[in-house]
């Protein structure tokens, strides 16, 4: 899971922008190996999706809240 922390949420998101291509389900169902194509396909992924699918936080409380979702599911 991509993760990023910065007090500025936009900076945190920018630091993991290269993972956008891996946020597309089709990426895992097709035979694409060219990183330029993966990056191109990732342009359709918005920051809201990145925030949901990655561990992007701007403070400790936010991190605790996100981790709690997993521990509540029994993941330790």
N, C-alpha and C positions, 0 to 999 in steps of 0.2 A: 504494500500500500504506500503510495507516495505520501510523504509528509513534509510539512514546512511550517516554520514559525517565524513570525516577525510582528512587531507591535503594529506595523502598518499592514493590514490585510492584503492590500493590493500588491505590496512587495512580496508577501508570502506566496501569493498566487503566481506572480511572475517567475519566482524562483523554481517552480515545478512545471512551467508551461510545456516543456519538452515531453511530458507524460500524457498530454492530451490525446495523442494518437492511440495510446493504450486504453483509453476510456471508451472506445468504440467496440461494441460486441463483435461486429463483423471483422475486425482486425484479427480475432482469434479463429474465425471460421474460414478465412481465405488464405491463400498462399502468397501473401505480400511480404517481401523481405527488404525492399528498397526503403531505407529510412526517410528518403525524400517524399515518397508516397504516403508513408505513415504520418509524417508531419503534416503533409497537405490535407489528409483526411481528418486529422485532429483539429483543424481550424474550425470545424463546425461545433466543437465542444465549447460551451460557455463557461464563464467563471462560476456560475451557480452550480453547474454540474461538477466542476472540479472541487468545489467546496464540499459537496455531498459525498463524492466518491474518494476523496483523498483526506488526509489528516492535516487540514490547514487551520491553524489557530493563531490568534493574536494576543492571547493572554492565558494565564494558568487556569482560570475558571472555565474557560471554553474547552481547554484540553481535558480537564476533569470530566466535564459533561459528555464529551465525545467518547472518552474511555469508558464511562459508566454504561453507555449503551451496550458495549461489548461485554462487560462484566455481568450486566443484568441478564445477558443471554447465556451466561455460563462459561464464557471464554476467559481464561486466566493466563 
